[in-house]
Amino acid sequence: MMLFCIAFGMALTGCIRLEMATPDKPININMNVKIEHEIHIKVDRQIEDMLKNNSDLF
C-alpha cells in the first residue's frame, strides 16, 4: 500500500504544467551607481629615505 502511495505521488508530480510567458514591456535595469573609493599606500621607511635622498627621481 505504501509503495502504491509513493508511486501515485511521483506520478502526480510528473504532471505539473510549467508555462513561460514573455513580458510585454522590455526589461529596464537602472544602473545609476556612484562609486567612491580611496586608496592609501603605505611606503616603507627605506623607500621614504630613498625618495628624500634622491628627490630628482620624480
N, CA, C and O atoms as a Maestro MAE file, in Angstrom:
{
 s_m_m2io_version
 :::
 2.0.0
}

f_m_ct {
 s_m_title
 :::
 protein
 m_atom[232] {
  # First column is atom index #
  i_m_mmod_type
  r_m_x_coord
  r_m_y_coord
  r_m_z_coord
  i_m_residue_number
  s_m_chain_name
  s_m_pdb_residue_name
  s_m_pdb_atom_name
  i_m_atomic_number
  :::
  1 25 0.825 -1.202 0.000 1 A "MET " " N  " 7
  2 3 0.000 0.000 0.000 1 A "MET " " CA " 6
  3 2 0.873 1.271 0.000 1 A "MET " " C  " 6
  4 15 0.605 2.236 -0.715 1 A "MET " " O  " 8
  5 25 1.922 1.227 0.830 2 A "MET " " N  " 7
  6 3 2.791 2.393 0.915 2 A "MET " " CA " 6
  7 2 3.523 2.615 -0.406 2 A "MET " " C  " 6
  8 15 3.703 3.755 -0.835 2 A "MET " " O  " 8
  9 25 3.941 1.536 -1.045 3 A "LEU " " N  " 7
  10 3 4.610 1.642 -2.336 3 A "LEU " " CA " 6
  11 2 3.673 2.239 -3.382 3 A "LEU " " C  " 6
  12 15 4.103 3.029 -4.223 3 A "LEU " " O  " 8
  13 25 2.409 1.869 -3.332 4 A "PHE " " N  " 7
  14 3 1.407 2.422 -4.248 4 A "PHE " " CA " 6
  15 2 1.251 3.924 -4.030 4 A "PHE " " C  " 6
  16 15 1.161 4.681 -4.996 4 A "PHE " " O  " 8
  17 25 1.218 4.362 -2.773 5 A "CYS " " N  " 7
  18 3 1.069 5.796 -2.469 5 A "CYS " " CA " 6
  19 2 2.282 6.588 -2.968 5 A "CYS " " C  " 6
  20 15 2.140 7.692 -3.495 5 A "CYS " " O  " 8
  21 25 3.465 6.013 -2.796 6 A "ILE " " N  " 7
  22 3 4.672 6.699 -3.264 6 A "ILE " " CA " 6
  23 2 4.668 6.798 -4.786 6 A "ILE " " C  " 6
  24 15 4.990 7.848 -5.343 6 A "ILE " " O  " 8
  25 25 4.301 5.704 -5.460 7 A "ALA " " N  " 7
  26 3 4.255 5.707 -6.923 7 A "ALA " " CA " 6
  27 2 3.193 6.677 -7.425 7 A "ALA " " C  " 6
  28 15 3.417 7.376 -8.413 7 A "ALA " " O  " 8
  29 25 2.047 6.729 -6.764 8 A "PHE " " N  " 7
  30 3 0.969 7.646 -7.152 8 A "PHE " " CA " 6
  31 2 1.417 9.098 -6.959 8 A "PHE " " C  " 6
  32 15 1.146 9.948 -7.807 8 A "PHE " " O  " 8
  33 25 2.094 9.381 -5.858 9 A "GLY " " N  " 7
  34 3 2.592 10.735 -5.601 9 A "GLY " " CA " 6
  35 2 3.623 11.154 -6.631 9 A "GLY " " C  " 6
  36 15 3.625 12.302 -7.075 9 A "GLY " " O  " 8
  37 25 4.500 10.238 -7.015 10 A "MET " " N  " 7
  38 3 5.501 10.558 -8.035 10 A "MET " " CA " 6
  39 2 4.849 10.792 -9.392 10 A "MET " " C  " 6
  40 15 5.308 11.634 -10.162 10 A "MET " " O  " 8
  41 25 3.783 10.053 -9.690 11 A "ALA " " N  " 7
  42 3 3.078 10.241 -10.955 11 A "ALA " " CA " 6
  43 2 2.405 11.608 -10.995 11 A "ALA " " C  " 6
  44 15 2.364 12.251 -12.044 11 A "ALA " " O  " 8
  45 25 1.881 12.052 -9.863 12 A "LEU " " N  " 7
  46 3 1.232 13.366 -9.818 12 A "LEU " " CA " 6
  47 2 2.246 14.498 -9.959 12 A "LEU " " C  " 6
  48 15 1.955 15.517 -10.586 12 A "LEU " " O  " 8
  49 25 3.416 14.328 -9.389 13 A "THR " " N  " 7
  50 3 4.415 15.396 -9.503 13 A "THR " " CA " 6
  51 2 4.959 15.489 -10.919 13 A "THR " " C  " 6
  52 15 5.469 16.542 -11.302 13 A "THR " " O  " 8
  53 25 4.870 14.449 -11.694 14 A "GLY " " N  " 7
  54 3 5.311 14.481 -13.080 14 A "GLY " " CA " 6
  55 2 4.332 15.192 -13.989 14 A "GLY " " C  " 6
  56 15 4.653 15.455 -15.148 14 A "GLY " " O  " 8
  57 25 3.144 15.510 -13.494 15 A "CYS " " N  " 7
  58 3 2.103 16.129 -14.315 15 A "CYS " " CA " 6
  59 2 1.990 17.634 -14.101 15 A "CYS " " C  " 6
  60 15 1.011 18.239 -14.540 15 A "CYS " " O  " 8
  61 25 2.948 18.245 -13.449 16 A "ILE " " N  " 7
  62 3 2.877 19.680 -13.194 16 A "ILE " " CA " 6
  63 2 3.150 20.428 -14.494 16 A "ILE " " C  " 6
  64 15 4.115 20.133 -15.198 16 A "ILE " " O  " 8
  65 25 2.291 21.399 -14.805 17 A "ARG " " N  " 7
  66 3 2.436 22.185 -16.032 17 A "ARG " " CA " 6
  67 2 3.242 23.439 -15.730 17 A "ARG " " C  " 6
  68 15 2.952 24.164 -14.778 17 A "ARG " " O  " 8
  69 25 4.229 23.678 -16.528 18 A "LEU " " N  " 7
  70 3 5.078 24.845 -16.390 18 A "LEU " " CA " 6
  71 2 4.887 25.726 -17.608 18 A "LEU " " C  " 6
  72 15 5.042 25.266 -18.739 18 A "LEU " " O  " 8
  73 25 4.550 26.995 -17.387 19 A "GLU " " N  " 7
  74 3 4.287 27.898 -18.505 19 A "GLU " " CA " 6
  75 2 5.207 29.103 -18.404 19 A "GLU " " C  " 6
  76 15 5.275 29.757 -17.363 19 A "GLU " " O  " 8
  77 25 5.905 29.389 -19.477 20 A "MET " " N  " 7
  78 3 6.790 30.546 -19.531 20 A "MET " " CA " 6
  79 2 6.189 31.557 -20.506 20 A "MET " " C  " 6
  80 15 5.858 31.214 -21.641 20 A "MET " " O  " 8
  81 25 6.052 32.797 -20.058 21 A "ALA " " N  " 7
  82 3 5.486 33.842 -20.911 21 A "ALA " " CA " 6
  83 2 6.504 34.971 -21.059 21 A "ALA " " C  " 6
  84 15 7.192 35.322 -20.100 21 A "ALA " " O  " 8
  85 25 6.596 35.529 -22.246 22 A "THR " " N  " 7
  86 3 7.487 36.663 -22.463 22 A "THR " " CA " 6
  87 2 6.791 37.937 -22.008 22 A "THR " " C  " 6
  88 15 5.579 38.066 -22.183 22 A "THR " " O  " 8
  89 25 7.525 38.882 -21.429 23 A "PRO " " N  " 7
  90 3 6.905 40.120 -20.966 23 A "PRO " " CA " 6
  91 2 6.515 41.019 -22.139 23 A "PRO " " C  " 6
  92 15 7.128 40.973 -23.205 23 A "PRO " " O  " 8
  93 25 5.486 41.835 -21.920 24 A "ASP " " N  " 7
  94 3 5.035 42.778 -22.951 24 A "ASP " " CA " 6
  95 2 5.994 43.961 -23.090 24 A "ASP " " C  " 6
  96 15 6.233 44.448 -24.195 24 A "ASP " " O  " 8
  97 25 6.537 44.414 -21.968 25 A "LYS " " N  " 7
  98 3 7.436 45.567 -21.964 25 A "LYS " " CA " 6
  99 2 8.879 45.082 -21.842 25 A "LYS " " C  " 6
  100 15 9.132 44.021 -21.272 25 A "LYS " " O  " 8
  101 25 9.820 45.852 -22.374 26 A "PRO " " N  " 7
  102 3 11.228 45.459 -22.211 26 A "PRO " " CA " 6
  103 2 11.666 45.596 -20.749 26 A "PRO " " C  " 6
  104 15 11.097 46.374 -19.983 26 A "PRO " " O  " 8
  105 25 12.659 44.845 -20.396 27 A "ILE " " N  " 7
  106 3 13.178 44.878 -19.035 27 A "ILE " " CA " 6
  107 2 14.159 46.038 -18.922 27 A "ILE " " C  " 6
  108 15 15.105 46.129 -19.704 27 A "ILE " " O  " 8
  109 25 13.939 46.931 -17.949 28 A "ASN " " N  " 7
  110 3 14.821 48.071 -17.697 28 A "ASN " " CA " 6
  111 2 15.614 47.812 -16.434 28 A "ASN " " C  " 6
  112 15 15.056 47.446 -15.399 28 A "ASN " " O  " 8
  113 25 16.913 48.004 -16.527 29 A "ILE " " N  " 7
  114 3 17.778 47.875 -15.358 29 A "ILE " " CA " 6
  115 2 18.447 49.224 -15.149 29 A "ILE " " C  " 6
  116 15 19.207 49.687 -15.999 29 A "ILE " " O  " 8
  117 25 18.161 49.849 -14.019 30 A "ASN " " N  " 7
  118 3 18.716 51.163 -13.712 30 A "ASN " " CA " 6
  119 2 20.092 50.970 -13.081 30 A "ASN " " C  " 6
  120 15 20.210 50.390 -12.002 30 A "ASN " " O  " 8
  121 25 21.120 51.455 -13.751 31 A "MET " " N  " 7
  122 3 22.488 51.261 -13.284 31 A "MET " " CA " 6
  123 2 23.122 52.574 -12.823 31 A "MET " " C  " 6
  124 15 24.313 52.794 -13.045 31 A "MET " " O  " 8
  125 25 22.354 53.433 -12.195 32 A "ASN " " N  " 7
  126 3 22.904 54.683 -11.672 32 A "ASN " " CA " 6
  127 2 23.575 54.389 -10.334 32 A "ASN " " C  " 6
  128 15 22.936 54.411 -9.282 32 A "ASN " " O  " 8
  129 25 24.854 54.119 -10.394 33 A "VAL " " N  " 7
  130 3 25.611 53.765 -9.200 33 A "VAL " " CA " 6
  131 2 26.791 54.719 -9.083 33 A "VAL " " C  " 6
  132 15 27.548 54.913 -10.034 33 A "VAL " " O  " 8
  133 25 26.933 55.301 -7.921 34 A "LYS " " N  " 7
  134 3 28.060 56.200 -7.680 34 A "LYS " " CA " 6
  135 2 29.092 55.438 -6.853 34 A "LYS " " C  " 6
  136 15 28.806 54.964 -5.754 34 A "LYS " " O  " 8
  137 25 30.278 55.333 -7.399 35 A "ILE " " N  " 7
  138 3 31.338 54.592 -6.727 35 A "ILE " " CA " 6
  139 2 32.422 55.572 -6.303 35 A "ILE " " C  " 6
  140 15 33.003 56.279 -7.126 35 A "ILE " " O  " 8
  141 25 32.678 55.597 -5.016 36 A "GLU " " N  " 7
  142 3 33.757 56.422 -4.484 36 A "GLU " " CA " 6
  143 2 34.704 55.504 -3.720 36 A "GLU " " C  " 6
  144 15 34.270 54.620 -2.982 36 A "GLU " " O  " 8
  145 25 35.965 55.721 -3.903 37 A "HIS " " N  " 7
  146 3 36.931 54.921 -3.170 37 A "HIS " " CA " 6
  147 2 38.190 55.738 -2.911 37 A "HIS " " C  " 6
  148 15 38.505 56.690 -3.625 37 A "HIS " " O  " 8
  149 25 38.881 55.338 -1.883 38 A "GLU " " N  " 7
  150 3 40.151 55.957 -1.544 38 A "GLU " " CA " 6
  151 2 41.207 54.867 -1.498 38 A "GLU " " C  " 6
  152 15 40.957 53.761 -1.020 38 A "GLU " " O  " 8
  153 25 42.368 55.188 -1.990 39 A "ILE " " N  " 7
  154 3 43.470 54.239 -1.959 39 A "ILE " " CA " 6
  155 2 44.584 54.852 -1.118 39 A "ILE " " C  " 6
  156 15 45.080 55.940 -1.409 39 A "ILE " " O  " 8
  157 25 44.963 54.127 -0.073 40 A "HIS " " N  " 7
  158 3 46.057 54.566 0.792 40 A "HIS " " CA " 6
  159 2 47.235 53.624 0.575 40 A "HIS " " C  " 6
  160 15 47.104 52.403 0.671 40 A "HIS " " O  " 8
  161 25 48.369 54.208 0.286 41 A "ILE " " N  " 7
  162 3 49.575 53.417 0.068 41 A "ILE " " CA " 6
  163 2 50.569 53.757 1.176 41 A "ILE " " C  " 6
  164 15 50.938 54.915 1.371 41 A "ILE " " O  " 8
  165 25 50.984 52.736 1.882 42 A "LYS " " N  " 7
  166 3 51.970 52.935 2.942 42 A "LYS " " CA " 6
  167 2 53.343 52.561 2.385 42 A "LYS " " C  " 6
  168 15 53.567 51.440 1.930 42 A "LYS " " O  " 8
  169 25 54.233 53.515 2.433 43 A "VAL " " N  " 7
  170 3 55.564 53.315 1.873 43 A "VAL " " CA " 6
  171 2 56.511 52.961 3.018 43 A "VAL " " C  " 6
  172 15 56.461 53.565 4.089 43 A "VAL " " O  " 8
  173 25 57.363 51.988 2.781 44 A "ASP " " N  " 7
  174 3 58.346 51.596 3.795 44 A "ASP " " CA " 6
  175 2 59.303 52.740 4.076 44 A "ASP " " C  " 6
  176 15 59.499 53.632 3.250 44 A "ASP " " O  " 8
  177 25 59.888 52.693 5.248 45 A "ARG " " N  " 7
  178 3 60.813 53.771 5.636 45 A "ARG " " CA " 6
  179 2 62.031 53.835 4.719 45 A "ARG " " C  " 6
  180 15 62.542 54.918 4.435 45 A "ARG " " O  " 8
  181 25 62.488 52.692 4.264 46 A "GLN " " N  " 7
  182 3 63.655 52.694 3.371 46 A "GLN " " CA " 6
  183 2 63.339 53.413 2.065 46 A "GLN " " C  " 6
  184 15 64.164 54.162 1.541 46 A "GLN " " O  " 8
  185 25 62.158 53.181 1.553 47 A "ILE " " N  " 7
  186 3 61.768 53.843 0.302 47 A "ILE " " CA " 6
  187 2 61.572 55.332 0.537 47 A "ILE " " C  " 6
  188 15 61.924 56.148 -0.315 47 A "ILE " " O  " 8
  189 25 61.010 55.693 1.691 48 A "GLU " " N  " 7
  190 3 60.850 57.110 2.013 48 A "GLU " " CA " 6
  191 2 62.214 57.794 2.083 48 A "GLU " " C  " 6
  192 15 62.392 58.897 1.566 48 A "GLU " " O  " 8
  193 25 63.181 57.124 2.732 49 A "ASP " " N  " 7
  194 3 64.533 57.697 2.815 49 A "ASP " " CA " 6
  195 2 65.162 57.826 1.431 49 A "ASP " " C  " 6
  196 15 65.837 58.813 1.138 49 A "ASP " " O  " 8
  197 25 64.936 56.828 0.587 50 A "MET " " N  " 7
  198 3 65.485 56.873 -0.762 50 A "MET " " CA " 6
  199 2 64.889 58.045 -1.547 50 A "MET " " C  " 6
  200 15 65.598 58.730 -2.284 50 A "MET " " O  " 8
  201 25 63.612 58.265 -1.388 51 A "LEU " " N  " 7
  202 3 62.972 59.373 -2.099 51 A "LEU " " CA " 6
  203 2 63.450 60.721 -1.576 51 A "LEU " " C  " 6
  204 15 63.582 61.679 -2.339 51 A "LEU " " O  " 8
  205 25 63.709 60.792 -0.272 52 A "LYS " " N  " 7
  206 3 64.215 62.049 0.289 52 A "LYS " " CA " 6
  207 2 65.632 62.336 -0.221 52 A "LYS " " C  " 6
  208 15 65.972 63.469 -0.560 52 A "LYS " " O  " 8
  209 25 66.438 61.285 -0.264 53 A "ASN " " N  " 7
  210 3 67.826 61.466 -0.706 53 A "ASN " " CA " 6
  211 2 67.928 61.708 -2.210 53 A "ASN " " C  " 6
  212 15 68.801 62.451 -2.659 53 A "ASN " " O  " 8
  213 25 67.061 61.101 -2.973 54 A "ASN " " N  " 7
  214 3 67.086 61.244 -4.436 54 A "ASN " " CA " 6
  215 2 65.800 61.916 -4.898 54 A "ASN " " C  " 6
  216 15 64.971 61.301 -5.569 54 A "ASN " " O  " 8
  217 25 65.647 63.152 -4.540 55 A "SER " " N  " 7
  218 3 64.403 63.851 -4.861 55 A "SER " " CA " 6
  219 2 64.234 64.103 -6.354 55 A "SER " " C  " 6
  220 15 63.137 64.441 -6.797 55 A "SER " " O  " 8
  221 25 65.287 63.947 -7.129 56 A "ASP " " N  " 7
  222 3 65.183 64.172 -8.572 56 A "ASP " " CA " 6
  223 2 64.599 62.972 -9.322 56 A "ASP " " C  " 6
  224 15 64.484 63.014 -10.547 56 A "ASP " " O  " 8
  225 25 64.228 61.902 -8.608 57 A "LEU " " N  " 7
  226 3 63.625 60.738 -9.272 57 A "LEU " " CA " 6
  227 2 62.274 61.082 -9.883 57 A "LEU " " C  " 6
  228 15 61.911 60.577 -10.946 57 A "LEU " " O  " 8
  229 25 61.551 61.929 -9.212 58 A "PHE " " N  " 7
  230 3 60.214 62.279 -9.713 58 A "PHE " " CA " 6
  231 2 60.225 63.724 -10.071 58 A "PHE " " C  " 6
  232 15 59.209 64.257 -10.519 58 A "PHE " " O  " 8
  :::
 }
 m_bond[231] {
  # First column is bond index #
  i_m_from
  i_m_to
  i_m_order
  :::
  1 1 2 1
  2 2 3 1
  3 3 4 2
  4 3 5 1
  5 5 6 1
  6 6 7 1
  7 7 8 2
  8 7 9 1
  9 9 10 1
  10 10 11 1
  11 11 12 2
  12 11 13 1
  13 13 14 1
  14 14 15 1
  15 15 16 2
  16 15 17 1
  17 17 18 1
  18 18 19 1
  19 19 20 2
  20 19 21 1
  21 21 22 1
  22 22 23 1
  23 23 24 2
  24 23 25 1
  25 25 26 1
  26 26 27 1
  27 27 28 2
  28 27 29 1
  29 29 30 1
  30 30 31 1
  31 31 32 2
  32 31 33 1
  33 33 34 1
  34 34 35 1
  35 35 36 2
  36 35 37 1
  37 37 38 1
  38 38 39 1
  39 39 40 2
  40 39 41 1
  41 41 42 1
  42 42 43 1
  43 43 44 2
  44 43 45 1
  45 45 46 1
  46 46 47 1
  47 47 48 2
  48 47 49 1
  49 49 50 1
  50 50 51 1
  51 51 52 2
  52 51 53 1
  53 53 54 1
  54 54 55 1
  55 55 56 2
  56 55 57 1
  57 57 58 1
  58 58 59 1
  59 59 60 2
  60 59 61 1
  61 61 62 1
  62 62 63 1
  63 63 64 2
  64 63 65 1
  65 65 66 1
  66 66 67 1
  67 67 68 2
  68 67 69 1
  69 69 70 1
  70 70 71 1
  71 71 72 2
  72 71 73 1
  73 73 74 1
  74 74 75 1
  75 75 76 2
  76 75 77 1
  77 77 78 1
  78 78 79 1
  79 79 80 2
  80 79 81 1
  81 81 82 1
  82 82 83 1
  83 83 84 2
  84 83 85 1
  85 85 86 1
  86 86 87 1
  87 87 88 2
  88 87 89 1
  89 89 90 1
  90 90 91 1
  91 91 92 2
  92 91 93 1
  93 93 94 1
  94 94 95 1
  95 95 96 2
  96 95 97 1
  97 97 98 1
  98 98 99 1
  99 99 100 2
  100 99 101 1
  101 101 102 1
  102 102 103 1
  103 103 104 2
  104 103 105 1
  105 105 106 1
  106 106 107 1
  107 107 108 2
  108 107 109 1
  109 109 110 1
  110 110 111 1
  111 111 112 2
  112 111 113 1
  113 113 114 1
  114 114 115 1
  115 115 116 2
  116 115 117 1
  117 117 118 1
  118 118 119 1
  119 119 120 2
  120 119 121 1
  121 121 122 1
  122 122 123 1
  123 123 124 2
  124 123 125 1
  125 125 126 1
  126 126 127 1
  127 127 128 2
  128 127 129 1
  129 129 130 1
  130 130 131 1
  131 131 132 2
  132 131 133 1
  133 133 134 1
  134 134 135 1
  135 135 136 2
  136 135 137 1
  137 137 138 1
  138 138 139 1
  139 139 140 2
  140 139 141 1
  141 141 142 1
  142 142 143 1
  143 143 144 2
  144 143 145 1
  145 145 146 1
  146 146 147 1
  147 147 148 2
  148 147 149 1
  149 149 150 1
  150 150 151 1
  151 151 152 2
  152 151 153 1
  153 153 154 1
  154 154 155 1
  155 155 156 2
  156 155 157 1
  157 157 158 1
  158 158 159 1
  159 159 160 2
  160 159 161 1
  161 161 162 1
  162 162 163 1
  163 163 164 2
  164 163 165 1
  165 165 166 1
  166 166 167 1
  167 167 168 2
  168 167 169 1
  169 169 170 1
  170 170 171 1
  171 171 172 2
  172 171 173 1
  173 173 174 1
  174 174 175 1
  175 175 176 2
  176 175 177 1
  177 177 178 1
  178 178 179 1
  179 179 180 2
  180 179 181 1
  181 181 182 1
  182 182 183 1
  183 183 184 2
  184 183 185 1
  185 185 186 1
  186 186 187 1
  187 187 188 2
  188 187 189 1
  189 189 190 1
  190 190 191 1
  191 191 192 2
  192 191 193 1
  193 193 194 1
  194 194 195 1
  195 195 196 2
  196 195 197 1
  197 197 198 1
  198 198 199 1
  199 199 200 2
  200 199 201 1
  201 201 202 1
  202 202 203 1
  203 203 204 2
  204 203 205 1
  205 205 206 1
  206 206 207 1
  207 207 208 2
  208 207 209 1
  209 209 210 1
  210 210 211 1
  211 211 212 2
  212 211 213 1
  213 213 214 1
  214 214 215 1
  215 215 216 2
  216 215 217 1
  217 217 218 1
  218 218 219 1
  219 219 220 2
  220 219 221 1
  221 221 222 1
  222 222 223 1
  223 223 224 2
  224 223 225 1
  225 225 226 1
  226 226 227 1
  227 227 228 2
  228 227 229 1
  229 229 230 1
  230 230 231 1
  231 231 232 2
  :::
 }
}
